[in-house]
Amino acid sequence: ALNLIRLDTSIKTSIKTKRLLAATSDEFRAALLGFEAPDEDDDE
């Protein structure tokens, strides 16, 4: 997981900040892992 954060170039910030962002943001974490972020509006 740390290697994925190191390789990510979408945001120019420190690894520490990227770790915090991945822990708190579903969208950023999904982008790191290569998944689509789930839409909160999709109840179908």
Secondary structure, 3 states (H helix, E strand, C coil): CHHHHHHCCCCCCCHHHHHHHHHHCHHHHHHHHCCCCCCCCCCC
